[in-house]
Amino acid sequence: MALPSSAARTLLLGAPLLLCSALPGAAMMVATLSSSPARAQEVENGLLRVKATVDGAQVYVDNKEIGVTPITTYLPPGDHTVRVSADNFDPFVRRVTVTTGRTVELVADLLPGAGTVEFIAEPAGATLTLNDREQYPTPVRLRDLQPGDYRWRLAAPAHEPQEGSFTFTRGKNLLFTPRLDSSAGRFSVASRPEGAEVFLDGQLVGTTPLELRDIPPGVHQVLLDMKGQAAVLRTVDTSDGSRGQVDVRLPDDGAALVVKTPSADATVRLNGVKVGSGRKVRLPELERGRYTLEVTAPGRPTAETRIEVPDGGGAWWKARMTGRQAELREYTPLVRSWAFWAGTSAVAAGATTGAILAYNAGIPDPTPEGDILVTLP
């Protein structure tokens, strides 16, 4: 007797045993439905069957553990790395090619061994350092390690390093598969003392210690400024995708930098970093060093030169920007000129001499020692 479609669905989903007993043909339908996902996986993928001369050996596919031998698993078509390992045996590693709808059988012949430590890092070519001494390019399998505790560090250009430790026991096989994060966009700034304001490419971005993300690669200028300390300027190039990093000790003393400009809307930059604007820009304390000084103003040519900032005192510069010509010239302020101090010294010396003479004139002569002879009339 034919069943309505809704009743058939109810029986298939809710009472398969009844279907099997009442409708022999339905049992075949149930079996087909229950096996269809596995059948679809078999059609889309290939099958890998792994055996070993040692039962219970660990099996890794593409550096991920999937179980122990003997084992059968579905894999997508393509090349895969199969690793089989067991204590007191050397690891067995092979590349296999899996094809859709086919079975690949692999038998691992494990040979006796004293134990290994294996590092397969991403990216390939990262440098492994053990106990701050020995270095190895990865991937690497170490066979002759002495039992004991070890510290390891992995580093690669334009990636964040990773550190860790392990204990090696003879006969054990250890596998490490770290993935190093990219350093692109990361920027860290530290100072001693802490609390300095950080200007990145002319913009205030925070105070030290500071961690930044998503900074575009390129050449960046970092200015650290803190009251009571000399300002520090650093150039950092992250064009290769590396982390931007500044870690400095802020000097206690520095030199003043004064720049005069011919325009109220002029802008003064050091190494590309804006440090002020107006007719007179002054940095009270700046770390000793060589800098590129640049003065710009709307409608005027740019004045630029290399300057030297000394240990102490100051550096004074004046910009001339007329027509198509622009230049920066060092000058000596009036208070530091020889003529000023010579004139001031002469005035001060004259005033001091007059004061000394006036003071001495008001003091009576001292009483003479010995007998006093008086002439009487």
C-alpha positions in Angstrom: 0.0 0.0 0.0 1.4 3.4 -1.0 2.0 5.9 1.8 1.4 9.6 1.5 4.6 11.5 1.2 4.2 13.2 4.6 3.7 9.8 6.3 6.7 8.4 4.6 8.9 11.3 5.9 7.6 10.7 9.4 8.4 7.0 9.3 11.8 7.6 7.8 12.8 10.1 10.4 11.0 8.8 13.5 10.5 5.0 13.1 13.2 3.5 10.9 12.8 0.1 12.7 9.2 0.0 11.7 10.1 0.8 8.2 12.7 -1.9 8.1 10.2 -4.5 9.3 7.2 -3.3 7.4 8.8 -2.1 4.2 11.8 -4.0 3.1 12.5 -1.6 0.3 12.7 1.3 2.8 15.6 -0.3 4.6 17.7 0.1 1.5 16.6 3.7 1.4 17.6 4.3 5.1 21.0 2.7 4.4 21.5 4.8 1.4 20.6 8.0 3.3 22.9 7.2 6.3 25.9 6.4 4.2 25.5 9.3 1.7 27.7 11.8 3.7 30.6 9.4 3.9 30.1 8.5 0.3 30.2 12.2 -0.7 33.4 12.6 1.3 35.0 9.6 -0.4 34.0 11.0 -3.8 35.4 14.5 -3.2 38.5 13.4 -1.3 41.0 10.6 -1.3 41.8 8.0 1.4 45.0 7.6 3.3 45.8 4.4 5.2 48.9 4.4 7.5 50.5 1.4 9.1 53.7 1.1 11.0 56.1 -1.6 12.2 55.2 -0.4 15.7 51.5 -0.2 16.6 50.4 2.8 18.5 52.8 5.2 16.8 51.7 8.8 16.5 50.6 9.9 13.1 50.8 13.6 11.9 49.5 14.9 8.6 50.8 18.3 7.6 52.2 18.7 11.2 48.9 18.1 12.8 48.4 14.9 14.9 45.5 12.8 13.7 45.8 9.6 15.7 47.9 6.4 16.1 48.7 3.6 13.8 47.0 1.8 12.2 44.7 4.6 10.9 42.6 5.5 7.9 41.5 9.0 7.1 40.1 11.1 4.3 42.3 13.9 2.9 41.7 16.5 0.2 43.5 16.0 -3.1 47.1 17.2 -3.3 50.5 16.7 -1.6 50.7 16.1 2.1 53.4 15.4 4.6 53.0 12.3 6.8 55.0 11.9 10.0 55.0 8.7 12.1 56.9 8.6 15.4 57.2 6.5 18.5 59.4 6.6 21.6 62.8 5.0 21.1 62.5 5.1 17.3 63.5 7.6 14.8 60.6 9.6 13.2 59.5 8.5 9.8 58.5 11.3 7.3 57.2 11.0 3.8 55.4 13.1 1.2 52.3 11.5 -0.4 50.1 12.6 -3.2 46.4 12.1 -2.6 44.0 11.7 -5.5 40.2 12.0 -5.5 38.5 8.7 -5.0 41.7 6.7 -4.5 43.4 5.1 -1.5 47.0 5.7 -0.6 48.7 3.1 1.6 51.8 4.0 3.6 53.8 1.6 5.8 56.2 3.3 8.1 59.3 1.3 8.9 60.5 2.7 12.2 64.2 2.2 13.1 65.5 2.3 16.7 66.7 5.7 17.9 67.8 7.7 20.9 65.2 10.5 20.6 65.0 13.7 18.6 63.8 17.3 18.9 62.3 18.7 15.8 61.4 22.4 15.0 59.3 23.1 11.9 58.6 26.8 12.0 56.6 29.2 9.8 58.1 31.0 8.0 60.7 28.5 6.9 64.2 29.7 7.5 63.6 31.1 10.9 66.6 30.8 13.2 66.5 28.6 16.3 68.7 29.5 19.3 69.1 27.0 22.1 70.2 28.2 25.5 71.4 31.5 24.0 74.3 29.7 22.3 73.8 27.2 19.5 71.9 28.4 16.4 70.2 26.4 13.7 68.1 27.3 10.5 64.7 25.7 10.5 63.3 23.2 9.8 65.8 21.2 11.8 65.9 17.8 13.6 68.3 17.6 16.5 69.5 14.0 17.2 72.4 14.4 19.7 71.0 16.5 22.5 71.9 15.6 26.0 69.0 14.9 28.4 68.1 18.1 30.3 66.3 21.4 30.3 66.6 23.7 27.3 65.5 27.3 26.5 64.7 28.1 22.8 64.1 31.2 20.8 62.9 31.5 17.2 63.4 34.6 15.2 62.9 35.6 11.5 63.1 39.0 9.7 59.9 41.0 9.8 58.3 38.6 12.3 57.7 38.6 16.1 60.1 36.2 17.9 58.9 33.4 20.1 60.5 31.8 23.1 59.9 28.7 25.1 61.5 25.8 26.9 61.4 22.0 26.9 62.8 19.0 28.8 64.5 16.3 26.7 64.5 12.7 27.9 66.5 10.1 26.0 64.3 8.1 23.6 61.6 10.8 23.4 60.7 12.5 20.1 59.5 16.1 20.5 57.9 18.1 17.7 57.5 21.9 17.7 55.6 23.7 15.0 55.4 27.4 16.0 54.0 30.0 13.7 55.7 33.4 14.0 53.4 36.4 13.7 54.2 39.2 11.2 55.7 42.3 12.6 54.1 44.6 10.0 52.3 47.5 11.5 53.6 47.0 15.0 55.5 49.9 16.7 56.8 50.1 20.2 58.3 53.2 22.0 60.0 53.1 25.4 62.0 55.6 27.4 63.9 56.0 30.6 62.4 57.7 32.5 58.9 56.7 31.4 56.1 59.1 30.7 57.5 61.0 27.7 55.1 62.3 25.1 55.5 60.5 21.8 55.0 62.3 18.5 54.9 59.9 15.5 55.3 61.8 12.2 54.3 65.0 14.0 51.2 63.6 15.7 50.9 63.1 19.4 50.1 59.3 19.8 50.6 58.7 23.5 53.1 58.5 26.3 55.8 55.9 27.0 55.8 52.9 27.3 53.6 52.7 24.2 52.6 49.9 21.8 51.0 50.8 18.5 49.4 48.6 15.8 48.5 49.1 12.1 51.2 51.7 11.4 51.8 51.8 7.6 55.3 50.6 6.5 57.8 53.3 5.6 60.2 55.8 7.1 58.8 57.3 10.3 60.0 60.1 12.6 59.6 59.7 16.4 60.0 62.7 18.8 60.0 62.1 22.5 59.5 65.1 24.8 59.4 65.3 28.6 59.6 68.2 30.9 63.0 68.3 32.6 64.7 66.1 30.0 66.2 66.8 26.6 64.0 66.0 23.6 65.0 63.0 21.5 64.3 62.5 17.8 64.7 59.2 16.0 64.2 58.0 12.4 62.8 54.4 12.0 62.4 52.6 8.7 59.8 49.8 8.6 59.6 49.6 4.8 60.7 45.9 5.0 57.7 45.0 7.2 59.7 44.9 10.4 58.6 46.2 13.8 59.2 49.9 14.5 61.1 50.1 17.8 62.5 53.0 19.8 64.1 52.5 23.2 66.1 55.5 24.5 67.4 57.1 27.7 66.3 60.7 27.7 69.4 62.9 28.4 69.2 65.2 31.5 70.8 68.1 29.6 70.6 69.3 26.0 70.9 72.5 24.0 68.3 75.0 23.0 67.4 75.4 19.4 66.0 78.8 18.2 64.8 79.3 14.7 63.7 82.7 13.4 61.5 82.9 10.3 60.3 85.7 8.1 56.6 84.7 8.3 54.0 84.1 11.0 52.7 81.1 9.1 56.1 79.5 8.6 56.6 75.9 9.8 59.8 74.5 11.2 60.7 70.8 10.9 63.5 68.7 12.2 64.2 65.5 10.2 60.8 66.0 8.7 59.0 66.4 12.1 57.1 69.6 12.7 58.5 71.2 15.9 56.7 74.6 15.7 55.4 77.4 13.6 55.5 81.2 13.7 58.2 83.9 13.5 60.3 82.3 16.3 60.4 78.7 17.2 62.3 77.6 20.3 63.1 74.1 21.6 64.4 74.5 25.2 66.2 71.2 25.4 67.3 69.0 22.4 69.6 66.1 22.4 73.0 66.6 20.9 73.3 65.5 17.2 73.1 66.3 13.6 69.6 67.2 12.2 68.0 68.3 8.9 66.4 71.7 9.6 63.7 72.8 7.2 61.6 76.0 7.1 58.5 76.3 4.9 55.9 79.0 4.4 53.0 79.5 1.9 54.2 81.2 -1.3 57.8 81.1 -0.3 60.7 78.9 -1.3 61.8 76.2 1.2 64.9 76.8 3.3 66.8 73.6 4.3 70.2 72.7 5.7 72.0 70.3 8.0 72.7 71.6 11.5 74.8 70.5 14.5 73.3 70.8 18.0 75.9 70.9 20.7 76.0 69.3 24.2 74.9 72.4 25.9 74.2 76.1 25.3 72.2 76.5 22.1 72.0 76.7 18.3 70.5 79.8 16.6 69.4 79.9 13.0 67.6 82.4 10.9 65.7 81.7 7.7 65.7 84.1 4.7 63.0 83.4 2.1 62.7 86.0 -0.6 61.8 85.7 -4.2 63.1 82.4 -5.4 66.0 82.2 -2.9 65.9 80.7 0.5 68.7 80.0 3.0 69.3 79.3 6.6 72.1 81.0 8.4 73.5 80.5 11.9 73.7 83.6 14.0 74.8 84.7 17.4 72.2 86.3 19.6 72.9 89.7 21.1 73.3 88.4 24.6 76.1 86.0 23.5 78.0 88.4 21.2 81.5 89.7 22.3 80.5 93.3 21.7 77.5 93.0 24.0 79.3 91.3 26.8 82.3 93.7 26.4 80.0 96.7 26.6 78.1 95.3 29.5 81.4 94.4 31.3 82.7 98.0 30.9 79.5 99.5 32.2 79.5 97.1 35.1 83.2 97.7 35.8 82.6 101.5 35.8 79.7 101.2 38.1 81.6 98.9 40.4 84.7 101.2 40.5 82.5 104.2 41.4 80.7 102.3 44.1 84.0 101.1 45.6 85.4 104.7 45.6 82.3 106.1 47.2 82.4 103.4 49.8 86.0 103.9 50.7 85.5 107.7 50.9 83.0 107.2 53.7 85.3 105.1 55.9 87.6 107.1 58.3 91.3 106.5 58.2 92.4 103.8 60.7 94.0 104.8 64.0 97.8 104.7 63.7 99.7 102.3 65.9 102.4 103.5 68.4 103.0 106.9 70.1 101.0 109.9 68.8 102.8 113.1 68.6 100.7 116.3 68.8 102.1 119.7 68.0 100.8 122.3 70.3 100.6 126.0 69.4 
